[in-house]
């Protein structure tokens, strides 16, 4: 009877959590505040000695009602992957997850560990040094200073425990774009992953998300990490994973250090699991490679980063060409599109630095082409924070649009993208008041465009 009562109480509490009208837990900054009309617990207790039982119950009910109506539009969580080295820890991966109840979405921003930022009390340095200097507290303060966004909670994941989580999920199926091989005998890190479709156990998956020894360095690793997270989140939605939840929970408890209470974590997981895949967007803090005093950095574009962090997820049909222009457009890729080998690595780097980030819309209708295009651009080093569908699937030619009220830099970025894609018809490169970002709309000529990009990547 005692066990049944305990289980019954737990079940009731769980149902309260899952059916709470507010889908997110209170941000930590708000959870310690007293609401204007709710009395503190001590005041409620004092009231009970001088009022009737009915009055006391009413006071408690009013306090609870005030709690449930508190605004919970967003909750921001700092996620850190830790690598133990020489008896200490360093941040090998840094991300900011924004759970947005108002917009019914989840945005995950990855910040390259070589990003040059101001660390309070330490001057300018790489962001991964913030944790070395002052732990999670200083890293959180550094990110708040960088983004202007409050960070409500943190989650730290130790790489030694990471493989156990993946193994508890039964491994991950993922396509590897190229062979990944690296041996670090001093650090005891050995990576040997072949190109092609792979089923990865925990040890192999750890090598995949840690590999950074290619021309893109840490930027390429961030892209692989985001790809891995995307596949992992989809697997968590699979019915086959339900039977593994008890084991998975145990592994998570051992692998994660967080200031989230269990019920708060449960609400965030339940919210993330309820979001459609197209409402989960991952992007990397935009910027460019650079150096200062002979030290290489990722130089952040703070304005663009702020816009991405604050951006609402657009509807899938938010971009379109004017009807009178659509019929006039025909296939007009550069005749040399199928052979882009004349692009030197310096030229590709120059175009990449001008473009930085694009959005991709499917105007052809074939399933999966947005993701295919995103992978090709990301391999070049161009960030793709959003893919979706155009208003219709009858775009004869791939086209480029950019914000109508943007400065000359936006037009230059559009022209650089056009050169990379082989688009020469100026009518296909134009400002559009419906977009707030550089956008490529894939048309029926997509295969020619893909061929060109594959040659650039070869």
Secondary structure, DSSP 8 states (H G I E B T S, - for coil): -HHHHHHHHHHHHHHHHHT-SS-S---HHHHTS--SSS--HHHHHHHHHHS-HHHHHHHHHHHHHHHHTS--SEEEEEEEEEEEETTEEEEEEEEEEEEETTTTEEEEEE--TTBEEEETTTEEEETHHHHHHHHHHHHHHHHHHHH-----EEEEEEHHHHHHHHHHTT-EEEEESS-EEEEETTTTEEEEE-SEEEEE-HHHHHHHHH---STTHHHHHHHHHHHHHHHHHHHHTSGGGGGGHHHHHHHHHHHEEES--HHHHHHHHHHHHHS-GGGEEEEE--EEEEEETTEEEEEE-HHHHHHHHH-----TT-----HHHHTT----B-TTTT--TT--HHHHHHHHHHH-EEEEEE-S--TTHHHHHHHHHHHHT-EEEEEEE-S-S--SS-EEEEETT--HHHHHHHHHHHHHHTB--GGGEEEETT-SS-EEEE-TTHHHHHHHHHHHH-
